[in-house]
C-alpha cells in the first residue's frame, strides 16, 4: 500500500499483547486486539511513560507511570491520571489532557504496516 511502511511482523504476536518498535528513530506501540492490529505512539503524552510496559485490556492501554488510559483504536484519552481531587486539578493545569497519537495500520502477508496519523481522538471533559 502506498504511504504504508512495515513496522513488524505478526509472527509470535498473541491477541491481547503489545510491543514497542522503532521506525526511523520514532518509537511506536503495536497492539493486537483479537485479529486487529493498532499502532500508536509508544510514549504516554502525559509524562512520556513507556506504554509497552503498561497493561492492555481490550482496546485500552494503561500507562505504568500515572495510570493514564488511552484507546488504541483512535488514541482517545479515557483517563489522564488516576489522581483525584485537588492534585488532579493542579496536574491538569500543568499538563492538559491530550490524546495519544494513533496511526492508520493494516496487515499484509504477515506484516504489520503503518500509515498516516489518524485524526486526533477525544480527551476527557
C-alpha positions as CSV (number, residue, x, y, z in Angstrom):
1,X,0.0,0.0,0.0
2,X,1.3,3.4,-0.9
3,X,2.3,5.5,2.1
4,X,2.5,2.5,4.4
5,X,5.7,1.2,5.9
6,X,6.4,-2.2,7.6
7,X,7.0,-1.9,11.3
8,X,6.9,-5.6,12.4
9,X,5.5,-9.0,11.6
10,X,2.5,-10.8,13.0
11,X,4.7,-13.7,14.0
12,X,4.5,-14.5,17.7
13,X,2.0,-11.7,18.3
14,X,-0.7,-13.2,20.5
15,X,-4.1,-11.5,20.9
16,X,-4.0,-9.0,23.8
17,X,-0.3,-8.3,23.5
18,X,1.6,-5.1,22.6
19,X,5.2,-4.4,21.7
20,X,7.3,-1.3,21.2
21,X,9.0,-0.9,17.8
22,X,11.2,1.8,16.3
23,X,10.7,3.4,12.9
24,X,13.2,6.0,11.8
25,X,14.0,6.9,15.4
26,X,10.3,7.2,16.4
27,X,9.0,4.7,19.0
28,X,5.7,3.1,18.1
29,X,3.4,0.8,20.1
30,X,1.9,-2.1,18.1
31,X,-1.1,-3.6,19.9
32,X,-3.0,-6.8,18.8
33,X,-6.7,-6.9,19.9
34,X,-8.3,-10.1,18.6
35,X,-7.3,-10.2,14.9
36,X,-6.8,-6.5,14.6
37,X,-3.5,-4.5,14.9
38,X,-3.3,-0.9,16.1
39,X,-0.3,1.4,16.0
40,X,0.1,4.4,18.3
41,X,3.0,6.3,19.8
42,X,4.9,4.2,22.4
43,X,5.2,7.0,24.9
44,X,2.4,8.4,27.0
45,X,1.7,12.0,26.2
46,X,1.3,12.7,29.9
47,X,4.9,12.4,31.0
48,X,6.4,10.0,28.5
49,X,5.8,6.7,30.3
50,X,6.7,3.6,28.3
51,X,3.2,2.2,27.3
52,X,4.6,-1.2,26.3
53,X,5.4,-1.7,30.0
54,X,1.8,-0.9,30.9
55,X,-1.3,-3.0,30.6
56,X,-3.6,-3.7,27.6
57,X,-7.2,-4.6,28.5
58,X,-9.3,-4.9,25.3
59,X,-8.5,-1.7,23.4
60,X,-7.4,0.3,26.4
61,X,-3.8,0.7,27.3
62,X,-2.9,1.9,30.8
63,X,0.4,3.7,31.3
64,X,2.6,2.3,34.0
65,X,3.6,5.7,35.3
66,X,0.5,7.6,36.4
67,X,-2.2,5.2,35.0
68,X,-3.3,7.4,32.2
69,X,-5.6,5.4,29.8
70,X,-6.0,5.6,26.1
71,X,-8.0,3.7,23.4
72,X,-5.5,2.3,20.9
73,X,-8.1,2.3,18.1
74,X,-8.0,6.1,17.8
75,X,-5.8,7.5,20.7
76,X,-8.7,8.9,22.7
77,X,-7.7,9.8,26.2
78,X,-10.0,8.0,28.6
79,X,-8.3,9.0,31.8
80,X,-5.4,11.5,32.2
81,X,-4.3,10.0,35.5
82,X,-5.7,8.2,38.5
83,X,-5.1,11.1,40.8
84,X,-8.1,12.6,42.5
85,X,-9.3,15.9,43.8
86,X,-7.1,19.0,44.0
87,X,-4.0,17.0,42.9
88,X,-5.8,16.1,39.7
89,X,-6.9,19.7,39.1
90,X,-3.3,21.0,39.6
91,X,-1.9,18.2,37.3
92,X,-4.4,19.1,34.6
93,X,-3.5,22.8,34.8
94,X,0.2,22.0,34.4
95,X,-0.2,19.3,31.7
96,X,-3.5,19.5,29.8
97,X,-5.1,16.1,28.9
98,X,-4.4,15.2,25.3
99,X,-4.9,12.1,23.1
100,X,-2.3,9.6,22.2
101,X,-1.2,9.8,18.5
102,X,-2.7,6.9,16.6
103,X,-1.8,5.8,13.0
104,X,-3.6,4.0,10.2
105,X,-2.5,0.4,10.1
106,X,-3.1,-2.7,8.1
107,X,-1.7,-6.3,7.8
108,X,-0.4,-7.7,4.5
109,X,1.3,-11.0,4.1
110,X,2.1,-11.3,7.8
111,X,3.5,-7.8,8.0
112,X,2.1,-5.0,10.1
113,X,2.2,-1.8,8.1
114,X,1.8,1.7,9.5
115,X,0.4,4.7,7.5
116,X,-0.5,8.3,8.2
117,X,-1.6,9.7,11.6
118,X,-5.4,9.3,12.3
119,X,-7.5,12.3,13.3
120,X,-6.9,13.1,16.9
121,X,-9.1,11.2,19.4
122,X,-11.1,12.7,22.2
123,X,-10.0,13.9,25.7
124,X,-12.0,13.7,28.9
125,X,-14.3,16.6,29.7
